[in-house]
Amino acid sequence: MATTFIDKARITLKAGNGGNGAVSFHREKYIANGGPDGGDGGRGGDVILVVDDNMSTLMDFRYKRKYAAQNGVDGTSRRCTGKDGQDITLRVPRGTVVRDTETGEIIKDMSDKNPFTICRGGRGGWGNSHFATPTRQVPRFAKAGLPGISHDVTLELKLLADVGLVGFPNVGKSTLLSVVSKAQPKIANYHFTTLFPNLGVVYVDDGVSFVLADIPGIIEGAADGAGLGHDFLRHVDRCRLLVHVVDVSGCEGRDPVEDFDAINLELEQYNTDLASRPQIVVGNKMDILQDPEQVERLRKHVEDKGYTFFELSAVAHQGTRALVQTVANRLADLPPVLVYEPEFIPQPPKVDASEPLQIQHLEDEQTWIVEGPWLQRLMGNVNFGDYESRMYFDRVLRDAGVFTQLEEMGIQDGEIVSMYNLEFEYQH
């Protein structure tokens, strides 16, 4: 049974949460006052995307829509750090564009061999051994692990092909692909034989080749959903050159000039940039031509628009060699296959200051513990190694009134403020 072709999928990704730090004190016979020895929590697992060239469809994501990496393990006594959560690796076909579902912006174009970490796991919480100081020798608190990043994304497969075959159904696109490459698409004498894109590598000379994509036929009204609609035109978005195949035989009673204009109109309605892409027009099925005047009408119409015109018969292998050599020569002067640049910029988590913070004052240890859901989300998205990020964090705390609240509760200069995996001395 043939594999179902799926080229779009919406999935939810969730990185693992960091493990919690441990509150523990060293206990051993004959050793007094062993001190705190609570270990840190393990780091949550990441969600990683990698390209698999053996995949040609997003079928794997049709039924399973949620993917979660493993959480980090909590820390234990004797300063033992919890085990890191296991990463989860998702394999996608080359050419998969990853978009943010909410905004539609591109996060990553999976067109190279490099793995991409799309969701990072949360940092593990510190155990109480981190909080021991000369004045705070018995810290009875530890920190919770930070949550992993979650993201709703849309996967969209856009084939990496140099050349796209476009045209009405049953004009001979699949036959042409099978003749000039080793691809074996389904071929039959009826419309919509091809129900999903096929790729083939065309070898022209030593060191000269290109990838050719056979796109399922579109018809008039495709923009409104007629036939297969525009579902598969995304696969010619990257193509540097289009080969527009037109049936000139007249065996179906069609007008080749009208067919040519109708397909170009559909391309324009889908994407104006695609309609202006370089084209080579092919008059196919010359071996069963019924009216030579039809060919000349099409040739004049096409050349008046500035396109190159070829006559050939794919089934009889006539003219195909000259076509692929011309295509290779044209490709040598065209820019490389398009790789989409990322558009998505991660936004800082929304701060809802109406959510109350839990503030605990440990008087004996001169420590203020500040925790809360929005603060936890905020800290999971701040890079404390970057100056601008730290200034942003400080500004959010001030705008949310955290420092004002601490002052109203009586915090003094030099006392410690502890927020999850962060400790600092408070200064007015």
C-alpha positions as CSV (number, residue, x, y, z in Angstrom):
1,M,0.0,0.0,0.0
2,A,1.4,3.4,-0.9
3,T,2.4,5.8,1.9
4,T,0.0,8.6,2.5
5,F,1.6,12.0,1.7
6,I,1.2,14.5,4.5
7,D,3.0,17.8,4.1
8,K,1.5,19.9,6.9
9,A,1.1,19.1,10.6
10,R,0.5,21.0,13.8
11,I,2.1,19.7,16.9
12,T,2.8,20.7,20.5
13,L,6.3,20.5,21.9
14,K,7.2,20.5,25.6
15,A,10.8,20.4,27.1
16,G,11.3,18.8,30.4
17,N,11.1,20.6,33.7
18,G,14.2,20.9,35.9
19,G,14.3,18.7,39.0
20,N,14.0,20.2,42.4
21,G,16.9,20.8,44.7
22,A,17.1,18.8,47.9
23,V,17.0,19.9,51.6
24,S,19.4,17.5,53.4
25,F,22.0,17.6,56.2
26,H,25.0,15.4,56.5
27,R,24.4,12.7,59.1
28,E,27.2,10.3,60.0
29,K,28.3,8.7,63.2
30,Y,31.1,10.5,65.0
31,I,30.8,13.5,62.7
32,A,29.0,16.4,64.4
33,N,27.5,19.3,62.5
34,G,28.0,17.8,59.1
35,G,26.2,20.7,57.5
36,P,23.9,20.9,54.5
37,D,24.5,18.5,51.7
38,G,21.3,18.7,49.5
39,G,22.1,18.2,45.8
40,D,20.8,20.1,42.8
41,G,18.0,18.9,40.6
42,G,18.8,17.6,37.1
43,R,18.2,19.6,34.0
44,G,15.1,19.0,31.9
45,G,15.5,17.4,28.5
46,D,15.4,19.4,25.3
47,V,13.3,18.9,22.2
48,I,15.5,18.6,19.2
49,L,14.7,18.6,15.4
50,V,17.0,16.8,12.9
51,V,16.7,16.2,9.2
52,D,16.2,12.6,8.0
53,D,16.8,12.2,4.2
54,N,15.0,8.9,4.3
55,M,11.7,10.7,5.1
56,S,9.6,12.3,2.4
57,T,6.3,13.0,4.3
58,L,5.1,14.3,7.7
59,M,3.0,11.2,8.1
60,D,4.6,10.4,11.5
61,F,3.0,13.6,12.9
62,R,-0.5,12.8,11.6
63,Y,-1.8,10.9,14.7
64,K,0.6,11.9,17.4
65,R,0.4,15.6,18.1
66,K,2.1,16.0,21.5
67,Y,5.8,15.4,22.2
68,A,7.4,15.9,25.6
69,A,11.0,15.5,26.8
70,Q,11.8,14.0,30.1
71,N,11.8,16.0,33.4
72,G,15.0,16.3,35.4
73,V,15.3,14.1,38.5
74,D,15.2,15.8,42.0
75,G,18.5,16.1,43.8
76,T,19.4,13.9,46.8
77,S,21.6,14.0,49.9
78,R,25.4,13.9,49.8
79,R,25.4,16.7,47.2
80,C,24.2,14.2,44.6
81,T,22.8,16.0,41.5
82,G,19.6,14.5,40.0
83,K,19.9,12.9,36.6
84,D,19.2,15.1,33.6
85,G,16.0,14.5,31.7
86,Q,16.4,12.6,28.4
87,D,16.2,14.8,25.3
88,I,13.6,13.9,22.6
89,T,14.7,14.0,19.0
90,L,12.1,14.4,16.2
91,R,13.1,13.5,12.7
92,V,11.6,15.6,9.8
93,P,12.1,15.5,6.0
94,R,14.7,17.9,4.5
95,G,12.9,21.1,3.5
96,T,10.5,21.2,6.5
97,V,9.7,24.8,7.5
98,V,8.9,25.1,11.2
99,R,6.5,28.0,12.0
100,D,5.0,29.4,15.2
101,T,1.4,28.3,15.1
102,E,0.0,31.5,16.6
103,T,1.9,34.1,14.5
104,G,2.8,32.0,11.4
105,E,6.4,33.3,11.6
106,I,9.2,31.0,10.6
107,I,11.3,29.6,13.4
108,K,13.6,27.4,11.4
109,D,14.0,26.1,7.9
110,M,15.2,22.5,8.3
111,S,17.3,22.4,5.1
112,D,20.7,21.7,6.5
113,K,22.2,18.8,8.5
114,N,22.6,20.6,11.8
115,P,20.3,19.6,14.7
116,F,18.1,22.4,16.0
117,T,17.0,22.7,19.6
118,I,13.5,24.2,19.5
119,C,12.6,23.9,23.2
120,R,15.2,24.0,26.0
121,G,14.7,22.1,29.2
122,G,14.4,23.9,32.5
123,R,17.4,24.4,34.8
124,G,17.5,22.2,37.9
125,G,16.8,23.8,41.2
126,W,19.7,24.3,43.7
127,G,20.0,22.2,46.7
128,N,20.4,23.7,50.2
129,S,24.2,23.2,50.1
130,H,24.4,26.2,47.7
131,F,22.9,28.5,50.3
132,A,25.3,27.9,53.2
133,T,27.2,31.0,54.3
134,P,29.2,31.8,57.4
135,T,26.1,33.6,58.8
136,R,23.6,31.0,57.4
137,Q,25.1,27.7,58.3
138,V,21.8,25.7,58.4
139,P,19.7,26.7,55.3
140,R,16.5,24.8,55.5
141,F,15.3,25.6,52.0
142,A,16.1,24.6,48.5
143,K,14.9,25.7,45.1
144,A,12.4,24.2,42.7
145,G,13.5,23.4,39.1
146,L,12.4,25.8,36.4
147,P,9.8,24.7,33.8
148,G,10.9,23.7,30.3
149,I,9.8,25.7,27.3
150,S,6.7,24.6,25.5
151,H,5.7,25.7,22.0
152,D,2.9,25.0,19.5
153,V,4.4,24.8,16.0
154,T,3.3,24.0,12.5
155,L,5.5,21.9,10.3
156,E,5.2,22.6,6.6
157,L,7.1,20.6,4.0
158,K,8.4,22.6,1.1
159,L,10.5,20.3,-1.2
160,L,14.1,21.3,-2.0
161,A,14.0,21.1,-5.7
162,D,15.8,23.2,-8.4
163,V,13.1,22.8,-11.0
164,G,9.3,22.4,-10.7
165,L,7.1,20.8,-13.4
166,V,3.7,22.6,-13.5
167,G,0.7,22.2,-15.8
168,F,-2.7,20.8,-16.1
169,P,-3.4,17.2,-15.2
170,N,-2.5,14.5,-17.7
171,V,-0.2,16.7,-19.8
172,G,2.8,14.3,-19.3
173,K,4.6,15.8,-16.4
174,S,5.1,12.4,-14.7
175,T,6.2,10.8,-17.9
176,L,8.8,13.5,-18.5
177,L,10.1,13.0,-14.9
178,S,10.4,9.3,-15.4
179,V,12.3,9.7,-18.7
180,V,14.9,12.3,-17.6
181,S,15.5,10.8,-14.1
182,K,15.3,7.5,-12.3
183,A,12.1,8.4,-10.5
184,Q,9.2,6.1,-11.0
185,P,6.0,8.1,-10.5
186,K,2.6,6.6,-11.2
187,I,1.7,7.1,-14.8
188,A,-1.8,6.5,-16.4
189,N,-4.0,8.1,-19.0
190,Y,-6.4,9.9,-16.7
191,H,-6.5,13.1,-14.7
192,F,-5.0,13.4,-11.2
193,T,-2.9,10.3,-11.6
194,T,-0.3,12.1,-9.4
195,L,-1.7,12.8,-6.0
196,F,1.5,13.9,-4.3
197,P,4.8,15.5,-5.4
198,N,7.6,13.3,-6.8
199,L,11.3,14.1,-6.9
200,G,13.9,12.9,-9.3
201,V,17.6,13.7,-9.8
202,V,18.5,14.6,-13.4
203,Y,22.1,13.8,-14.3
204,V,23.2,15.9,-17.3
205,D,27.0,15.6,-17.4
206,D,29.8,14.7,-15.1
207,G,29.3,16.9,-12.0
208,V,26.2,18.5,-13.4
209,S,22.8,17.5,-12.1
210,F,19.6,19.1,-10.7
211,V,16.6,18.0,-8.7
212,L,13.3,18.0,-10.6
213,A,9.9,18.0,-8.8
214,D,6.7,16.8,-10.4
215,I,3.8,18.7,-8.9
216,P,0.3,17.4,-9.0
217,G,-1.8,19.1,-11.7
218,I,-3.7,22.2,-11.0
219,I,-6.8,23.4,-12.8
220,E,-8.8,26.5,-13.2
221,G,-10.4,27.5,-10.0
222,A,-7.7,25.9,-7.8
223,A,-7.5,29.1,-5.8
224,D,-11.1,28.4,-4.8
225,G,-10.4,24.8,-3.9
226,A,-11.2,23.1,-7.3
227,G,-9.4,19.9,-8.0
228,L,-6.5,19.5,-5.6
229,G,-6.5,23.2,-4.9
230,H,-3.2,24.9,-4.2
231,D,-2.2,22.3,-1.6
232,F,0.9,21.3,-3.4
233,L,2.0,24.5,-4.9
234,R,4.0,25.2,-1.7
235,H,6.5,22.6,-3.1
236,V,7.5,24.9,-6.0
237,D,8.0,27.9,-3.7
238,R,11.8,27.2,-3.6
239,C,12.2,26.2,-7.2
240,R,14.6,28.4,-9.1
241,L,13.0,27.5,-12.5
242,L,9.6,26.3,-13.6
243,V,9.1,23.9,-16.6
244,H,5.6,24.6,-17.8
245,V,4.3,21.5,-19.6
246,V,1.4,22.0,-22.1
247,D,-0.4,19.3,-24.0
248,V,-0.3,20.4,-27.7
249,S,-1.7,17.2,-29.2
250,G,-5.3,18.3,-29.3
251,C,-6.4,14.8,-28.3
252,E,-8.5,16.2,-25.5
253,G,-9.9,19.1,-27.4
254,R,-8.1,21.7,-25.2
255,D,-6.7,25.0,-26.4
256,P,-3.0,25.1,-25.4
257,V,-2.8,28.9,-25.3
258,E,-5.8,29.0,-22.9
259,D,-4.3,26.3,-20.8
260,F,-0.9,28.1,-20.6
261,D,-2.6,31.4,-19.5
262,A,-4.9,29.6,-17.0
263,I,-2.0,27.9,-15.2
264,N,-0.1,31.2,-15.0
265,L,-3.1,32.9,-13.6
266,E,-3.4,30.3,-10.9
267,L,0.3,30.6,-10.1
268,E,-0.2,34.4,-9.7
269,Q,-3.2,33.9,-7.4
270,Y,-1.2,31.7,-5.2
271,N,2.0,33.8,-5.1
272,T,2.9,36.7,-7.4
273,D,6.5,36.0,-6.9
274,L,6.0,32.4,-8.1
275,A,4.3,33.7,-11.3
276,S,7.3,35.8,-12.1
277,R,9.7,32.9,-11.6
278,P,11.8,32.0,-14.8
279,Q,9.9,29.5,-17.0
280,I,10.7,27.2,-19.8
281,V,7.5,26.2,-21.7
282,V,7.3,22.7,-23.1
283,G,4.8,21.7,-25.8
284,N,4.4,18.0,-25.1
285,K,2.9,15.0,-27.0
286,M,4.2,16.1,-30.4
287,D,4.2,12.4,-31.5
288,I,0.3,12.5,-31.6
289,L,-0.1,16.1,-32.8
290,Q,-3.3,16.7,-34.7
291,D,-3.1,20.4,-35.6
292,P,0.4,21.9,-36.2
293,E,-1.2,25.4,-36.2
294,Q,-1.9,25.0,-32.5
295,V,1.8,24.6,-31.8
296,E,2.7,27.7,-33.7
297,R,0.0,29.7,-31.9
298,L,1.4,28.6,-28.6
299,R,5.0,29.2,-29.6
300,K,4.3,32.8,-30.7
301,H,2.2,33.5,-27.6
302,V,4.9,32.2,-25.3
303,E,7.9,33.8,-27.0
304,D,6.1,37.2,-27.1
305,K,6.0,36.9,-23.3
306,G,9.8,36.3,-23.2
307,Y,9.8,32.6,-22.5
308,T,11.8,29.8,-24.2
309,F,9.7,27.2,-26.0
310,F,10.5,23.5,-26.6
311,E,8.7,20.9,-28.6
312,L,9.0,17.4,-27.4
313,S,7.4,14.0,-26.8
314,A,8.3,12.6,-23.4
315,V,6.9,9.2,-24.1
316,A,8.9,8.9,-27.3
317,H,12.1,10.5,-25.7
318,Q,12.1,13.1,-28.4
319,G,13.7,16.5,-27.4
320,T,14.2,15.6,-23.8
321,R,18.0,15.7,-23.9
322,A,18.0,19.2,-25.3
323,L,15.5,20.3,-22.7
324,V,17.6,19.1,-19.7
325,Q,20.8,20.6,-21.1
326,T,19.0,24.0,-21.5
327,V,17.6,23.7,-17.9
328,A,21.1,23.0,-16.6
329,N,22.5,26.0,-18.4
330,R,19.8,28.3,-17.1
331,L,20.3,27.0,-13.5
332,A,23.9,27.9,-13.7
333,D,23.0,31.6,-13.9
334,L,20.2,31.5,-11.2
335,P,20.6,32.0,-7.5
336,P,20.7,28.9,-5.3
337,V,17.6,27.2,-3.8
338,L,15.8,29.5,-1.4
339,V,16.4,28.8,2.3
340,Y,14.0,30.8,4.6
341,E,15.5,33.0,7.2
342,P,14.0,32.9,10.7
343,E,11.3,35.5,11.4
344,F,10.1,34.4,14.9
345,I,11.6,36.4,17.8
346,P,10.8,34.8,21.2
347,Q,8.8,37.2,23.3
348,P,9.4,37.5,27.0
349,P,6.7,35.8,29.1
350,K,3.8,38.0,30.0
351,V,4.1,39.3,33.6
352,D,0.8,39.5,35.4
353,A,1.6,41.4,38.6
354,S,-1.9,40.7,39.9
355,E,-0.6,37.1,40.6
356,P,0.6,37.4,44.2
357,L,4.2,36.4,45.0
358,Q,5.0,34.2,48.0
359,I,7.5,36.1,50.1
360,Q,9.0,34.3,53.1
361,H,11.4,36.0,55.6
362,L,13.9,33.8,57.3
363,E,15.0,36.1,60.1
364,D,17.8,33.9,61.6
365,E,19.4,33.7,58.1
366,Q,18.6,37.2,57.0
367,T,17.2,35.8,53.8
368,W,14.0,36.7,51.9
369,I,12.7,33.9,49.6
370,V,10.6,35.2,46.7
371,E,8.6,32.8,44.6
372,G,5.6,32.8,42.3
373,P,4.3,31.4,39.0
374,W,5.0,34.4,36.9
375,L,8.5,34.9,38.4
376,Q,9.3,31.3,37.6
377,R,8.2,31.7,34.0
378,L,10.2,34.9,33.7
379,M,13.4,33.4,35.1
380,G,13.1,30.4,32.8
381,N,13.4,32.8,29.8
382,V,16.2,35.1,31.1
383,N,19.8,34.6,30.2
384,F,21.6,35.9,33.3
385,G,24.9,35.8,31.5
386,D,23.8,38.6,29.3
387,Y,23.9,42.2,30.6
388,E,20.8,43.4,28.6
389,S,18.9,40.4,29.8
390,R,19.8,41.1,33.4
391,M,18.7,44.8,33.0
392,Y,15.4,43.6,31.5
393,F,14.9,41.3,34.5
394,D,15.6,44.1,37.0
395,R,13.2,46.4,35.1
396,V,10.4,43.9,35.2
397,L,10.8,43.4,38.9
398,R,10.7,47.1,39.6
399,D,7.7,47.7,37.3
400,A,5.9,44.8,39.0
401,G,6.5,46.4,42.4
402,V,8.6,43.5,43.9
403,F,11.2,45.8,45.4
404,T,8.6,48.1,46.8
405,Q,6.8,45.2,48.4
406,L,10.0,44.0,50.0
407,E,10.8,47.4,51.4
408,E,7.3,47.7,52.9
409,M,7.9,44.3,54.6
410,G,11.1,45.6,56.1
411,I,14.0,44.3,54.1
412,Q,17.4,45.8,55.0
413,D,20.4,46.6,52.9
414,G,22.8,43.6,52.8
415,E,20.1,41.0,53.3
416,I,19.9,38.2,50.8
417,V,17.0,37.9,48.3
418,S,16.6,34.3,47.0
419,M,14.6,33.7,43.8
420,Y,14.8,30.2,42.5
421,N,18.4,29.7,41.2
422,L,19.4,33.3,41.9
423,E,20.7,35.0,45.1
424,F,21.7,38.6,45.5
425,E,22.3,41.1,48.2
426,Y,19.6,43.7,48.4
427,Q,20.6,47.4,48.1
428,H,18.2,50.3,48.0
